[in-house]
Amino acid sequence: MEPTPSSNQIAAAEKEFCDAFRRDHPFWWLITLFVPPVSAVAFCLVVGFTGGAAQLHKVLLTAAATFFFLGKFVILHSAPLKLFALVVYMDIMTGMLLVFHAGFLFRIPYLGSRLLVVARDSQQLLAGHPWIRRATFVGITLFVMIPLAATGAVGAAIFGRLLGMSRLSTFLAICLGSVLGCGVMVYGSVLIDKYVGRENPVLTIGGVAIIIALILLLNYRYRTMKKHAQIDEDLTDK
């Protein structure tokens, strides 16, 4: 197993790419850097003006819960098409920033150190699961489809570079994986409405409990995979 690069090596490599990208393609550098934050601000303004402060607050809480815990499972809650659009948008914008501007993001206080941790975790997981390396584009797409907050665009953006994929191919795989993964969740929401219904509070509470348990199980499995990958790397180093 190849040794996992240090956080400093990862940050240096991404900084080198970011500097070269800015120098050689200044237009696309500006587009990919500013579209995510500018579009997010525009989206918040539209929601605030059309739905009021309460609606904006609800959307922001939903986005935070999606990013940090619920992942694509949030689509099973209600208004699946709206949540589909929100999650796909978040995946695409996150992927755009990390695929093309990880070097810049790694230098942001607090956020950068957290992203570097994800980068090292991704390298360790990739080393322990060679099927992702063999699958390349398909592997990244499937990885993004996993309905877990710990995976998705953040890990996929880093995986793509480790697999030797181009930035554009990695970004397209993130977009495709997000649409397919969120589409599966929309279909699941339709099945819930058809066969379970949302009116029965017992069934609703039971469904929420099942989803939370599944999220916790997937997160546990994710942490276990990281731990095993770290152990394998330590044994290889020895």
Backbone bond lengths (Angstrom), bond angles and torsions (degrees), N, CA, C in turn:
res aa  C-N    CA-C-N  psi(-1)  N-CA   C-N-CA  omega(-1)  CA-C   N-CA-C  phi
1 M - - - 1.468 - - 1.527 109.86 -
2 E 1.333 116.39 133.11 1.451 119.60 179.27 1.526 110.37 -70.64
3 P 1.342 117.21 142.04 1.456 119.25 179.39 1.520 111.59 -65.21
4 T 1.319 115.88 143.17 1.462 120.65 179.14 1.521 109.87 -76.76
5 P 1.334 118.59 127.07 1.459 120.39 179.13 1.528 111.02 -59.74
6 S 1.315 115.89 152.67 1.454 120.52 178.26 1.522 109.71 -73.23
7 S 1.337 115.16 166.55 1.467 119.79 178.55 1.522 110.85 -60.61
8 N 1.332 116.97 -37.71 1.462 120.37 179.50 1.525 111.42 -65.10
9 Q 1.335 117.05 -39.07 1.460 120.71 178.35 1.526 111.17 -66.24
10 I 1.328 116.42 -40.76 1.465 120.52 178.22 1.530 110.25 -62.83
11 A 1.339 115.76 -47.63 1.460 120.50 -178.59 1.530 110.98 -62.77
12 A 1.335 117.25 -39.72 1.458 121.11 -179.02 1.526 111.22 -66.27
13 A 1.339 116.29 -41.09 1.466 119.86 179.90 1.521 111.29 -65.45
14 E 1.335 116.78 -41.77 1.462 120.20 179.59 1.522 111.52 -69.23
15 K 1.321 117.05 -35.07 1.465 120.64 178.03 1.527 109.90 -65.34
16 E 1.316 115.91 -39.95 1.470 120.03 179.09 1.520 110.64 -62.10
17 F 1.349 116.29 -43.64 1.463 118.94 178.04 1.522 111.13 -64.63
18 C 1.334 116.55 -44.98 1.467 120.69 -177.60 1.524 110.96 -59.95
19 D 1.330 116.55 -41.92 1.471 120.38 179.01 1.524 110.86 -65.33
20 A 1.343 116.53 -41.28 1.463 119.90 179.67 1.526 111.20 -68.42
21 F 1.318 116.67 -39.09 1.457 121.31 178.85 1.527 110.70 -63.02
22 R 1.316 115.87 -41.99 1.466 120.06 179.05 1.524 111.12 -66.16
23 R 1.322 116.24 -37.78 1.463 120.45 -177.92 1.527 111.71 -73.33
24 D 1.329 117.00 -41.85 1.462 120.57 -173.06 1.526 113.46 -89.42
25 H 1.332 117.09 -28.00 1.475 120.75 -177.49 1.526 109.68 -135.41
26 P 1.331 117.81 66.95 1.472 120.25 -174.81 1.529 113.97 -61.14
27 F 1.331 117.78 -34.38 1.465 119.93 -179.04 1.524 110.14 -65.15
28 W 1.344 116.60 -50.62 1.459 119.82 -178.63 1.519 111.59 -69.47
29 W 1.326 116.25 -28.58 1.460 119.66 175.55 1.530 109.98 -62.16
30 L 1.338 116.27 -44.33 1.468 120.58 178.65 1.529 111.36 -66.46
31 I 1.323 116.41 -44.28 1.464 120.46 -178.11 1.525 111.03 -60.49
32 T 1.325 117.08 -51.31 1.464 120.66 -175.94 1.519 112.96 -70.74
33 L 1.325 116.73 -23.08 1.465 119.30 179.24 1.520 112.00 -83.79
34 F 1.340 117.62 -39.15 1.455 119.78 -171.42 1.528 114.61 -99.21
35 V 1.329 118.33 -19.52 1.467 119.13 178.87 1.528 111.78 -59.74
36 P 1.351 120.17 -47.73 1.470 119.18 -179.05 1.528 114.22 -58.05
37 P 1.344 120.10 -53.33 1.472 117.72 -178.37 1.527 113.65 -69.47
38 V 1.321 117.34 -37.21 1.470 120.10 -179.26 1.531 110.10 -67.10
39 S 1.324 117.13 -43.48 1.459 119.73 179.43 1.527 111.20 -66.86
40 A 1.338 116.98 -33.72 1.466 120.06 177.82 1.522 111.06 -65.58
41 V 1.330 116.25 -42.57 1.468 120.29 177.74 1.525 110.34 -64.44
42 A 1.334 116.51 -43.45 1.468 120.34 178.95 1.526 110.84 -62.07
43 F 1.333 116.36 -41.31 1.462 120.63 179.00 1.524 110.81 -61.87
44 C 1.337 116.94 -44.59 1.464 120.54 179.74 1.525 111.40 -63.71
45 L 1.338 116.74 -39.06 1.461 120.03 178.87 1.529 110.85 -64.58
46 V 1.323 116.77 -42.49 1.471 120.38 179.90 1.524 110.48 -63.76
47 V 1.330 116.22 -45.96 1.468 119.72 179.69 1.517 110.54 -64.15
48 G 1.328 116.75 -41.26 1.457 120.46 -179.72 1.512 113.00 -63.92
49 F 1.336 116.78 -42.34 1.458 119.97 -178.52 1.528 112.68 -74.52
50 T 1.331 116.67 -34.67 1.462 119.73 -176.59 1.526 113.20 -88.48
51 G 1.331 116.82 -34.40 1.461 120.33 -176.38 1.514 114.90 -110.93
52 G 1.328 116.76 -10.56 1.454 119.74 179.82 1.527 112.29 89.15
53 A 1.326 114.18 172.63 1.459 120.56 -176.85 1.520 112.23 -63.26
54 A 1.325 116.61 -36.55 1.467 119.90 -179.13 1.523 111.24 -63.77
55 Q 1.330 116.49 -42.12 1.455 120.33 179.45 1.524 111.06 -67.08
56 L 1.329 117.04 -40.65 1.459 120.94 177.59 1.520 110.89 -62.58
57 H 1.325 116.59 -42.98 1.460 121.19 178.68 1.534 110.31 -60.65
58 K 1.319 117.27 -41.01 1.466 121.87 179.33 1.519 110.95 -64.39
59 V 1.320 116.66 -43.32 1.472 120.70 -179.47 1.523 110.46 -64.81
60 L 1.315 117.17 -42.57 1.464 120.74 -179.47 1.525 111.49 -65.50
61 L 1.325 116.62 -39.42 1.467 119.80 177.04 1.534 110.54 -65.06
62 T 1.331 115.59 -40.60 1.467 119.59 178.30 1.522 110.67 -63.23
63 A 1.329 116.59 -42.58 1.469 120.47 179.44 1.523 111.01 -63.07
64 A 1.337 116.98 -42.28 1.464 120.89 179.50 1.527 110.94 -65.08
65 A 1.335 116.47 -43.86 1.466 120.11 178.95 1.519 111.07 -63.85
66 T 1.330 116.52 -37.05 1.462 120.98 178.77 1.521 111.16 -64.94
67 F 1.318 116.25 -45.72 1.462 121.45 -174.82 1.528 112.22 -70.18
68 F 1.333 116.82 -39.85 1.462 119.71 -172.03 1.532 114.46 -97.63
69 F 1.344 118.46 -18.98 1.461 117.31 -175.20 1.529 113.51 -143.03
70 L 1.320 118.03 -58.60 1.458 120.64 -169.08 1.521 114.18 -73.40
71 G 1.326 117.67 -31.22 1.451 119.22 -175.71 1.523 111.03 60.37
72 K 1.323 116.52 -146.82 1.468 121.12 -177.31 1.529 112.60 -69.98
73 F 1.332 117.84 -12.91 1.459 120.27 177.74 1.530 112.17 -61.21
74 V 1.334 117.04 -20.41 1.461 119.66 -178.52 1.527 110.86 -60.44
75 I 1.336 117.27 -26.34 1.460 121.50 -178.14 1.523 111.72 -65.13
76 L 1.332 117.13 -24.02 1.463 120.60 -179.80 1.528 112.09 -72.52
77 H 1.325 117.63 -11.82 1.464 120.87 -173.49 1.529 111.47 -68.81
78 S 1.302 116.68 -72.93 1.467 121.58 179.83 1.528 107.56 -164.57
79 A 1.341 116.09 169.38 1.467 121.07 -177.58 1.517 110.81 44.87
80 P 1.339 117.78 58.04 1.464 120.39 -171.99 1.521 114.81 -59.95
81 L 1.324 117.94 -35.27 1.460 119.18 -178.26 1.526 111.51 -68.73
82 K 1.324 116.77 -38.98 1.468 119.87 177.19 1.526 110.64 -66.54
83 L 1.336 116.42 -42.12 1.450 119.71 179.15 1.523 111.17 -70.34
84 F 1.323 116.90 -32.72 1.467 121.07 173.31 1.526 109.67 -56.84
85 A 1.329 116.34 -49.40 1.463 120.72 -179.52 1.525 111.23 -62.87
86 L 1.331 117.27 -39.99 1.466 121.00 -178.82 1.522 111.11 -65.24
87 V 1.338 117.08 -47.22 1.462 120.59 -176.70 1.526 111.19 -67.98
88 V 1.336 117.15 -42.40 1.461 120.13 177.64 1.522 110.09 -61.43
89 Y 1.314 116.51 -43.47 1.462 120.29 178.35 1.531 110.62 -59.82
90 M 1.326 117.36 -45.43 1.463 120.76 -179.56 1.523 111.16 -62.92
91 D 1.328 117.13 -42.30 1.464 120.63 179.03 1.525 111.51 -62.73
92 I 1.326 115.90 -45.20 1.469 120.15 -176.88 1.519 110.95 -66.46
93 M 1.312 117.51 -44.93 1.459 120.16 -179.65 1.531 112.21 -67.63
94 T 1.341 116.41 -39.97 1.463 119.95 176.48 1.519 110.27 -64.10
95 G 1.335 115.94 -43.99 1.451 119.85 178.52 1.519 112.00 -61.68
96 M 1.319 117.62 -41.66 1.458 121.53 179.78 1.527 111.19 -60.11
97 L 1.321 116.00 -45.66 1.465 119.24 -179.64 1.525 112.02 -65.25
98 L 1.336 116.32 -45.51 1.459 119.40 -174.29 1.526 112.78 -76.71
99 V 1.321 118.15 -33.79 1.456 119.92 179.41 1.523 111.03 -67.80
100 F 1.331 116.37 -41.37 1.461 119.68 -173.57 1.526 114.64 -103.66
101 H 1.340 117.47 -14.56 1.467 118.19 -172.91 1.524 113.49 -138.29
102 A 1.328 117.26 28.98 1.458 119.71 179.39 1.524 110.69 -60.09
103 G 1.332 117.04 -36.85 1.464 120.24 179.76 1.510 112.44 -59.08
104 F 1.331 116.82 -37.17 1.465 120.91 177.46 1.517 110.97 -73.59
105 L 1.325 116.51 -43.17 1.462 120.54 -177.04 1.533 111.62 -67.26
106 F 1.340 117.13 -32.66 1.462 120.09 -179.91 1.528 111.91 -63.98
107 R 1.329 117.04 -20.38 1.471 120.08 -177.56 1.528 112.72 -90.45
108 I 1.345 117.33 -5.53 1.460 120.21 179.22 1.527 109.40 -75.71
109 P 1.345 118.27 128.99 1.473 120.28 -179.49 1.525 111.96 -54.98
110 Y 1.304 115.73 141.75 1.464 126.05 179.40 1.528 111.21 69.05
111 L 1.346 118.24 -58.85 1.458 120.89 -178.88 1.518 110.82 -60.86
112 G 1.330 117.21 -44.08 1.456 120.88 -177.34 1.512 112.98 -59.65
113 S 1.321 117.06 -43.11 1.468 120.04 -179.37 1.519 111.09 -65.51
114 R 1.333 116.90 -36.64 1.466 120.15 178.43 1.527 111.01 -67.38
115 L 1.324 117.17 -40.33 1.454 120.52 178.61 1.524 111.44 -66.74
116 L 1.316 117.11 -34.45 1.462 120.41 177.37 1.525 111.20 -65.90
117 V 1.325 116.00 -34.61 1.471 119.52 175.35 1.527 109.64 -62.32
118 V 1.340 116.62 -43.79 1.465 120.57 177.93 1.528 110.40 -62.63
119 A 1.331 116.37 -37.74 1.464 120.35 179.50 1.524 110.76 -62.19
120 R 1.324 116.85 -45.41 1.462 120.04 179.00 1.527 110.81 -66.49
121 D 1.309 117.10 -40.84 1.467 120.21 177.44 1.527 110.47 -59.61
122 S 1.334 116.09 -42.47 1.462 120.40 -178.71 1.525 110.52 -63.96
123 Q 1.319 116.83 -40.59 1.463 119.94 179.80 1.523 110.55 -64.73
124 Q 1.322 116.18 -41.14 1.458 119.76 179.72 1.531 111.34 -66.06
125 L 1.332 116.84 -42.66 1.461 120.32 178.65 1.524 111.29 -64.03
126 L 1.315 116.07 -40.17 1.459 120.05 179.39 1.525 110.64 -63.99
127 A 1.323 116.76 -40.44 1.463 120.37 179.76 1.523 111.26 -63.99
128 G 1.339 116.78 -33.49 1.455 120.66 -178.31 1.509 114.33 -87.82
129 H 1.352 118.13 -6.96 1.465 121.18 -178.24 1.527 109.09 -134.80
130 P 1.327 116.65 79.10 1.471 120.80 -175.26 1.522 114.30 -63.14
131 W 1.352 117.95 -16.30 1.465 118.44 179.68 1.520 111.25 -62.24
132 I 1.348 116.26 -31.23 1.468 118.80 177.99 1.526 109.48 -66.52
133 R 1.329 116.53 -40.01 1.460 120.54 179.39 1.534 110.88 -63.13
134 R 1.335 116.25 -39.44 1.465 119.70 -179.55 1.529 111.36 -71.30
135 A 1.319 116.68 -34.80 1.471 120.42 -174.82 1.525 112.41 -79.13
136 T 1.320 118.04 -23.80 1.470 125.31 -179.35 1.528 111.99 47.02
137 F 1.358 118.21 -109.12 1.463 121.05 -173.72 1.521 111.23 -58.11
138 V 1.332 116.65 -45.65 1.470 120.47 -179.90 1.523 110.25 -64.26
139 G 1.328 117.00 -39.63 1.458 120.65 179.32 1.511 112.28 -62.55
140 I 1.331 116.72 -42.71 1.469 120.52 178.32 1.522 110.18 -64.96
141 T 1.326 116.67 -41.88 1.463 120.53 178.94 1.522 110.94 -60.38
142 L 1.327 116.30 -46.18 1.462 120.44 179.65 1.524 110.93 -65.10
143 F 1.331 116.40 -37.06 1.462 120.58 179.63 1.524 110.69 -62.13
144 V 1.326 117.14 -41.96 1.465 121.13 179.42 1.525 110.96 -68.88
145 M 1.322 117.26 -30.46 1.461 120.76 -179.30 1.527 112.64 -67.33
146 I 1.333 117.59 -23.78 1.463 120.23 -179.17 1.524 109.06 -58.78
147 P 1.344 118.32 123.67 1.476 121.02 -174.32 1.520 113.22 -80.21
148 L 1.332 116.38 59.04 1.454 120.75 -176.12 1.508 109.03 -131.69
149 A 1.341 116.27 134.76 1.459 119.75 -177.63 1.517 111.87 -63.25
150 A 1.348 117.32 -28.77 1.464 120.63 -177.26 1.526 112.42 -72.89
151 T 1.340 117.86 -14.73 1.458 120.06 179.57 1.519 108.25 -106.64
152 G 1.309 116.82 -138.14 1.450 119.58 175.71 1.512 113.11 81.49
153 A 1.334 114.84 -150.00 1.456 121.11 -170.46 1.521 113.07 -63.88
154 V 1.324 117.92 -34.40 1.468 120.41 -176.74 1.522 110.68 -63.49
155 G 1.332 116.55 -56.40 1.450 119.58 179.95 1.513 112.73 -66.15
156 A 1.338 117.31 -37.91 1.469 121.22 -177.74 1.518 111.53 -64.98
157 A 1.325 117.43 -37.87 1.463 120.55 179.44 1.520 110.80 -60.11
158 I 1.317 116.17 -37.21 1.461 120.97 -179.53 1.526 110.14 -79.26
159 F 1.334 116.57 -41.31 1.468 120.62 177.92 1.528 111.20 -56.46
160 G 1.321 116.32 -43.12 1.453 120.06 -177.21 1.513 112.75 -57.32
161 R 1.314 116.71 -42.08 1.462 120.45 179.00 1.514 110.87 -68.12
162 L 1.337 116.99 -38.69 1.464 120.08 179.87 1.523 111.38 -66.37
163 L 1.328 116.51 -28.29 1.460 121.11 179.97 1.520 111.88 -82.51
164 G 1.319 116.95 -3.67 1.451 120.59 -179.65 1.515 113.95 81.72
165 M 1.340 117.54 13.02 1.456 121.16 178.55 1.523 110.22 -75.67
166 S 1.311 116.02 154.07 1.460 119.37 174.82 1.519 109.72 -69.85
167 R 1.311 115.91 160.44 1.467 119.74 178.68 1.519 110.72 -60.92
168 L 1.330 116.61 -40.42 1.464 120.36 -178.36 1.532 110.41 -65.87
169 S 1.339 117.41 -43.87 1.465 120.34 179.61 1.523 110.86 -62.78
170 T 1.318 116.31 -40.66 1.464 120.45 178.20 1.530 110.81 -62.04
171 F 1.324 115.99 -44.92 1.460 120.65 -179.53 1.528 111.00 -63.87
172 L 1.342 117.24 -41.80 1.465 120.55 179.10 1.526 111.11 -65.81
173 A 1.340 117.25 -36.63 1.468 120.55 177.40 1.524 110.62 -64.99
174 I 1.326 117.27 -38.25 1.461 121.57 176.92 1.526 110.28 -63.15
175 C 1.327 116.45 -45.45 1.469 120.64 179.88 1.527 110.57 -61.20
176 L 1.338 116.75 -46.94 1.454 120.73 -178.68 1.523 111.30 -65.10
177 G 1.331 116.58 -44.99 1.457 120.15 -179.92 1.508 112.44 -62.34
178 S 1.331 116.59 -37.81 1.460 120.27 179.37 1.522 111.14 -65.98
179 V 1.328 116.52 -46.18 1.469 120.21 -179.44 1.529 110.51 -62.41
180 L 1.330 116.99 -44.49 1.464 120.16 -178.77 1.528 111.27 -67.97
181 G 1.331 116.65 -44.79 1.461 119.81 -179.24 1.516 112.36 -64.23
182 C 1.328 115.85 -42.73 1.470 119.30 178.68 1.526 110.48 -69.45
183 G 1.336 116.85 -32.78 1.459 120.04 176.91 1.523 111.63 -62.93
184 V 1.326 117.04 -39.08 1.463 120.97 176.80 1.528 110.22 -61.94
185 M 1.342 116.41 -40.33 1.461 120.03 179.60 1.537 111.47 -67.64
186 V 1.334 117.18 -36.69 1.472 120.32 176.25 1.526 109.75 -62.64
187 Y 1.324 116.58 -43.36 1.468 120.34 177.67 1.524 110.55 -61.95
188 G 1.340 116.35 -39.74 1.461 119.61 176.58 1.510 111.99 -62.43
189 S 1.345 116.90 -37.93 1.455 120.71 177.80 1.522 111.42 -64.74
190 V 1.340 116.31 -38.07 1.463 120.72 177.44 1.528 110.41 -63.91
191 L 1.331 116.94 -41.21 1.465 120.71 178.16 1.525 111.41 -64.10
192 I 1.333 116.38 -38.09 1.463 120.18 177.82 1.523 110.36 -62.20
193 D 1.332 116.35 -45.56 1.467 120.20 179.43 1.535 111.26 -64.20
194 K 1.328 116.08 -35.46 1.463 120.04 -174.68 1.522 112.56 -78.28
195 Y 1.327 117.21 -43.31 1.457 120.25 -171.44 1.527 114.35 -107.13
196 V 1.310 117.40 -20.06 1.471 120.29 -177.22 1.518 110.89 -112.60
197 G 1.337 115.71 -50.09 1.457 119.76 -177.36 1.510 111.46 84.76
198 R 1.303 115.19 151.84 1.460 119.93 -178.15 1.528 112.38 -105.67
199 E 1.351 116.40 -0.02 1.453 119.18 -176.64 1.529 112.11 -79.50
200 N 1.329 116.80 -32.17 1.459 120.77 -177.74 1.521 109.60 -76.81
201 P 1.352 117.20 113.61 1.471 119.00 -176.53 1.523 113.25 -64.21
202 V 1.327 117.37 -31.70 1.469 120.02 179.16 1.519 110.58 -65.04
203 L 1.324 115.26 -46.73 1.452 119.41 178.84 1.534 111.15 -65.68
204 T 1.324 116.40 -37.43 1.461 120.12 178.98 1.519 111.22 -63.45
205 I 1.341 115.89 -48.45 1.465 119.83 179.66 1.528 110.59 -63.27
206 G 1.354 115.62 -41.43 1.458 119.22 177.96 1.520 112.21 -61.63
207 G 1.334 116.16 -41.08 1.461 120.03 178.60 1.511 112.27 -64.26
208 V 1.337 116.74 -42.84 1.464 120.61 177.39 1.522 110.43 -61.31
209 A 1.340 116.11 -42.19 1.466 120.12 179.73 1.523 111.05 -62.66
210 I 1.332 116.90 -39.93 1.465 120.72 179.05 1.523 110.58 -64.94
211 I 1.338 116.50 -43.76 1.460 120.17 -179.88 1.528 110.95 -62.80
212 I 1.351 116.63 -44.82 1.462 120.15 179.21 1.527 110.61 -61.88
213 A 1.337 115.94 -42.25 1.465 119.62 178.93 1.521 111.08 -63.15
214 L 1.335 116.88 -39.50 1.455 120.64 179.30 1.526 111.10 -67.12
215 I 1.338 116.15 -40.47 1.466 119.84 177.21 1.527 110.62 -61.32
216 L 1.326 116.48 -45.58 1.457 120.42 179.31 1.528 110.97 -62.88
217 L 1.345 116.19 -39.49 1.457 119.98 179.23 1.529 111.08 -65.14
218 L 1.330 116.64 -44.12 1.459 119.99 179.00 1.522 111.44 -64.76
219 N 1.339 116.16 -40.45 1.462 119.23 177.55 1.527 111.04 -64.31
220 Y 1.338 116.60 -38.81 1.464 120.30 177.42 1.525 110.41 -63.63
221 R 1.324 115.83 -43.63 1.460 119.89 178.56 1.522 110.73 -62.98
222 Y 1.320 116.52 -39.51 1.467 121.73 178.77 1.524 110.36 -62.43
223 R 1.331 117.26 -45.17 1.472 120.47 179.28 1.519 111.10 -66.70
224 T 1.338 116.76 -36.61 1.460 120.12 178.32 1.522 111.10 -64.46
225 M 1.325 116.70 -42.09 1.463 120.65 177.56 1.521 110.74 -61.16
226 K 1.324 117.57 -42.06 1.458 120.62 178.18 1.517 110.88 -63.21
227 K 1.325 116.54 -41.86 1.461 120.74 -179.17 1.522 111.33 -63.25
228 H 1.325 116.51 -44.38 1.459 120.55 179.36 1.531 110.96 -64.99
229 A 1.340 116.09 -38.55 1.458 119.64 178.42 1.526 110.80 -64.02
230 Q 1.343 116.54 -38.99 1.466 120.55 178.25 1.521 110.54 -66.04
231 I 1.330 117.18 -40.57 1.477 121.18 179.29 1.524 109.66 -63.48
232 D 1.332 116.56 -44.71 1.456 120.07 179.71 1.529 111.37 -61.84
233 E 1.339 116.05 -38.86 1.461 119.88 179.53 1.533 110.73 -67.11
234 D 1.337 115.99 -41.40 1.467 119.95 179.07 1.531 110.87 -62.46
235 L 1.347 116.46 -40.78 1.460 120.25 179.78 1.526 110.56 -66.42
236 T 1.329 115.82 -37.98 1.467 119.93 178.76 1.523 110.88 -65.13
237 D 1.343 115.85 -40.84 1.475 120.14 -179.91 1.527 111.56 -62.26
238 K 1.355 115.25 -33.54 1.459 118.91 -179.43 1.545 111.17 -74.53
